[in-house]
């Protein structure tokens, strides 16, 4: 049974954490268990969702620490106290350095609110069109970027993290069409529906040993 830690901040409602928990309860994720939920914000909704299920909910603030100290302490805590096998970033707003990644190499996945390519700066959509990858932007800002730049579609990407922001190996993506008159709110709601599918699926694939990274690219075993 893979031991999972979910890291979340105070943006949003913690719905992606909820999607993971429900997937575990419904056996869509068969070989994983969330053993701790961590947030850098005391009022994060994800902590409340964890407490309701009697899952350890940890407020871990960065105040008084350098970012490298924070990453080191967080990595050590998850590794040594909770014996975590997989770290899932679901709305986590802090960039994690290699001081954290060294504890969980190829074992930390992130949900990014934009379409990321396997390599390069552009991604080819299902219709063959190319758009520039949206990197380094969080939540509403990333969604607004897609609207402002008149993208035909946007979407979300689940990927392994590396020290290079939003450039780790891609596991799964979801495309969402941008409609005329879309606001950040209604477009992001449609993106969320897809995120609630691809994030638990990526977790399930990891827990079932179906993800293999070769030459910087994820290969999914049948």
Buried (B, 14 or more C-beta within 10 A) or exposed (E): EBBBBBBBBBBBBBBBBBBBBEBBEEEBBEBBBBBBBBBBBEEBBBBEBBEEEEBBBBEBEBEEBEBEEBBBBBBEBBBEEBEBBBBBBBBBBBEBBEBBBEBBEBBBBBBBBBBBBEEEEEBEBEEEEEBBBBBEBBBBEBBBBBBEEEBEBBBBBBBBBBBEEBBBBBBBBBBBEBEEEBEBEEBBEBBBEBBBBBBBBBBBBBBBEEBEBEEEEBEEEE
